[in-house]
Amino acid sequence: MASPQAAQAKRPAYSPPPINGDFYKIGNILNDKERALIKRVREFTEGVVAPVIEDYWARDAFPFEIIPKMAEVGIGGLGYQGYGAAGGSWLLNGVVAMELARIDSSVATFWGVHTGLSAGSIYLCGDEEQKQRWLPSMMRFETIGSFGLTEPLVGSATSGGMMTTCRREDDSWILNGQKKWIGNSTFADINVIWASDESSSQVKGFVVGKDNPGFSVEKMKSKMALRVVQNGLITLKDCRVPEADRLQNANTFKDTAKVLRMTRTGVAWFAVGCQMGAYEHALRYATERMQFGKPIGGFQLVQDLLVRMLGGNGILLDNHIGRFVADAEAIYSYEGTREMNTLIVGKAITGLSAFV
């Protein structure tokens, strides 16, 4: 009878299966051209973002050198038509969002704020001259945008309680108020600002340049999540904006809501991508970490953890998992993700609006 040592020696060497977070094969839905784009996105995220992102996350800083390389991938304005936008389907837009968040949720958020919320406001609410003026350079990532809706004392209630005001003076508008948690705002070239008209109480949209008199922004520090995103507190003090820079087709909050409706699904894709990234790092660790002579992924309780996600060493930034866990908390709460989407789905189910 062969000894246990001999039997062990005859066993083939462990060869882990390929690590692929797309467990349900969502990518297979895409056509060949779309899959080629996803391949370029993955080459960008794994080759350009992944090697530097832990350092920038730890330092609460943004890797500006990645912006021209992101532009080369060709993901500016997915889902939009014309104006130099990438075009394509909204499914493709979602899968790209997922792929970006798979490596880093902050980089995905930068992209989503710039091409989604900011450029999307101009795309949906600007007139033709404004679209031609701003969108092509935004699609090339030469002009970077932010989106100023949330305020220090007003989050999801901006539809009726917005405190930032605007009033018309001749051919200009005077804006006063503050916007908080505004991603990209510390370095954006243009900022889409939403304000309540003092004369009508209707919400209007404006494109405000970073050098506009009366516009200032302060970086928000000491965040525990999405640390690479450069969130700012914008202050508007008698900020004068020409009528030509008012979004001509944004005249009520319903127009603002069109932008939010177009971009809100991206948050769900970010969440899926964040889970993918954490899962792939955890699985790779479990197939490489050896205990008692075999990978820890071969133990029942570790497999249970992989199904339910995450173990002890995940808190170390070197193992990447902690960054995903922290960033997932922000994704869970920003834009009122769970609460607002719950109310939206609840209204669709019951036909009754529970919004205040």
N, C-alpha and C positions, 0 to 999 in steps of 0.2 A: 504493500500500500504506500502511495506517495505521501511524503511528509507535507505538512501545511506550508512549509517554506517553498517546497517544490511546486505545489499547486498555485501558490501566489506568483511564482516566477513565470508560470505558463499563461497567466492571464494577460490579455493584450493591454498595452499601455492606454491609459485613459485619454480619449480625444474628445474634448467638449464640442457640442454642436455649435454652429455659428450663432453669434449673439445678435439678435435682431429684435428691437423693441416693437416693431410693427407686427405684433402677434396675430392680428386679424387680417393682415395683408391688405391694408387700406390702399397702399401704393399700387396694387394690381389693378385698381379701378382706372388709373390714369392711362392715357395713350402714350405712344412711344416718345413723342415730342415733349410731353409733360414730364415723363420719367427722366428724360435727358436733362431737363431743368433741375429736377430734384437731385440728380447726380451732381450737378454743378453746385447746388446749395450745400450738399453734404461735403463736397471737396472744400468749399469755403469755410464751413463751420468747423470741420475736423482739422483742416490744414492751417487756417488763419486764426480762428477764434479760440479753439480749445487750448492751444499751447500757451496762451497769455491770460486767459480769463480769470483763473484763480488769483493771480497777482493783482489784477485790477479790482476784483471783487473785494479782496482783503484791504485794498487801499482806498476803496470808495471812490474810484476814478473811472473814467471812460476811455477806451482804446480808440482814439480818433483815427489812428492809422488804418483801421479796418473799413472806414466809410468808403474810400475809393474802390477798395476791393469788393465790397458789397455791391457797389454800383455796376461793376463789371459782370456780376452774376446775372443781372437783368431781371430784378424782382421789384422794380419800382412801378407801382400802380397795377398790380395784378388784379384783374377783374374790371379795370377801367378801359375805355375805348378812346383812342386818339391822344393827342397832346404828348406823344412820346412815351405813353404808358405801355407796360408789358402786355396788357390785355389778358386773354385766357379766361378760364372759368373760376367761379368762386370756390369750387372744390379744390382747384389747384392752389388758390390763395390760402385756403385752410391748411393744406398739406405742407406748404412752405412755412407757414406760421408754426406748425408742429415741428418741422425739421429744425428751425432756428431755436425753438425753446428746448429741443432735445439736447442741445449743447449748452445754451444759456438763455434763461428767461428774460434777462435784462436786455440782451441784444435783440431778442424777439420783440420786446416792448419798444425799444428805440425804433425799430422798423415799423411796428404797428402804429405808433403815434405819428411818425413822419408821413408814411405813405397812406395810412388808413385815416386817422382822425383829422390830421392837419390838411393834407392834400385832398382828402375826401370831402372836407368842408368846402373847399374851393371848387372841387369837381361837381358837387351837388348844388351848391348855393351861390357860386360865382356866376357872373355873366360871361359872355364869350371873350370879351377883352381881358377880363381878369384870369380866366383859364389859360389863355394864350400867354399872358404875362408871367404867370408863376409856375404853372404845372410842368412845362418841359424841363426847366432846370431842377425842379423837385424830383422828377422822375430820374434824372441823372445824378441825384444826391449832391448837387452843387449848391442848391439852396435848401437848407434844413428847416423844418417846421415844427412847431409845438401846437398844443390844443388847450386853451384856457377856459375851462368850464367850472370845475370844482373850486369852491371858495373856503376860506378858513372856518366859517360857521355854517356853510351850506354844502351838502354833498348831493345826495339823490333828490333833494327837494328843489333843485335849481329851476324846475319848470314853473314854480310859483313863488319861490322865495329868494330869487337872485338879488344880491345886494350891490353888485357892480352896476353902475348906472352910465347912461350916455344921454347927451342932449345936443341938439343941432344948433350950431352957430354959423350962419352964412353957408359957406361951402365946406365946413368941417364939422366934426363931432368931438365933444369933450367927454372923455372917459374918466371915471373915478371909481376906485375899489381895489380889491385884491383877489388874486387867484392862487390857490395852494395845491401842492402835489403835482405841479405841471411838469411832466417828463419832457426832456430835451430843452427846456426853457433857458437853462443857464448858458447855452451856446447856440440856440436856434437863431437863424437869420430873420425869420418871420414867425409871428405868433397869432394864431386865430383866437380872438377874444370875443366872448359872448357877454352882452350887457343888456340891461333892461332900460328901455326908452323912458325917460322921465315924463314925457308928455302922454304916452299911450300905454305904458307898462308892458309893451310887447318886447320880446327878446330879439335883438339884432346881432349880427356877426360882423367882425372887423378883422382886417389883416394888419397887424401892428409890427413895424420893424424894430429890431433890437436897439437901434440908435434913435428911435423916436423920442423927442422931448417929452418928459413926464412918464416914461416907461423905465422901470428898474426891476431887477430880479436878484434874489438872494438864494444861494444854494442851501438846500435842506440837508443837514448832516446827521450823523449818528444813527442811520437807519440800520435795522437788523435784517432787512430783506431787499431784494432788487437793488443791491448797493451800487451796481454799475450804472443803473439809470440815474441820470442827473436831474433830480426833481428840484423845482424852484418855487419860491414864494414870490409871485409877481405883484408889484405895487403900481397902480395907475393913479397918478396925481395930476389932475387937469391935463391929461394926455390928449393932445390934439391929433385927430386922425382925419385926413381928407375924405370927402364923400366918395372919391374914386376908389378908396380902399375899404369902403363898406361893402360887404358881400351883398350884391344887389338882389339876390333871390332868397335871402334869409330875413324874414320879416316877422316870424312868430317862433315860439319854441317848437312848434310842429316841424319846422325846417331843421332845427337843431336835432330833433329826434330822428330825422331821416339819416343823419350822419351816424348817430349812435346805433340805430337799427342795422345799418350796413356793416358796422364794424364789431358789434357785440359778439357775434359768433366767433370772432378771432380769439376772444378770451378763452373759450372752451377748447379751441385747438391748442392754445398755449398750455393749458392744463394737461392735455394729453401728451404734448411734447415733453413737458417737465417730468411727467411720470415715466415716459420712455427713457429719458436720460438717467434718472435715478435707478430704474430697473436694470438698465444695461450695465451701469457701473457696479451695482450690487451683484449681479449675476457673474460678471467677469471676476470680481473679487472672490466669490464663492467657488469658482472653478480653479482659482490659482492658489488660494490660501490652504496650506496643508496642516492637518492635525491628525494625530494617531495614524500617520502613514497614508492618508488619502485626502482628497479635496473636501473641504467642509460642506460643499454642495451635495455630498453623498450621505449626509446625515438627515434623518427625518425632520428634526426640529428646524434645521437650517432651511430645508426645502419649504417648510411651512412659513418661515419668515420671508422667503422669496415670493411665495404666493401672496402673502399679506404685506410684504416689503419692509426692509431695513433692519440692520443690526448695530452692535455697539460701536465698532470702529467708524461707522458712518458719520460720527460727529467731527472727525478730523477733516479739515479742509483738503488735505492731501488726497483723500479718497473721494472727493467731489460730492458725496451724498449730502453732506450738511448744507451745502449751497443750494441744492435743489429743494431740500425740505424747507429752508428759510424762505426761498423765493416762492414756493408753492403757497405758503401762508399769505403772501401779498396778493397772489393771483386770486386766492379764495375771497379776499375782501375788497380789492379795488374795483371801482365802478359799481359797488354794491353787487358783486358778481352773484353770490348765492341768493341774497334777498330779492334783488330786482328781477333776476331771471325767474325766481320762484313765483313772484307776482305776475310776471308776464305769462308764464305757462299756466298759472292758476286761472287767470282771466280767460285764456283760450279754452281751458277745460270746462269752466262753469258758465262763461258768458257774463260774469259779474266782475267789475273792477274793484279791487281792494285798495287801490292807490288813494292816498289822502288828497 
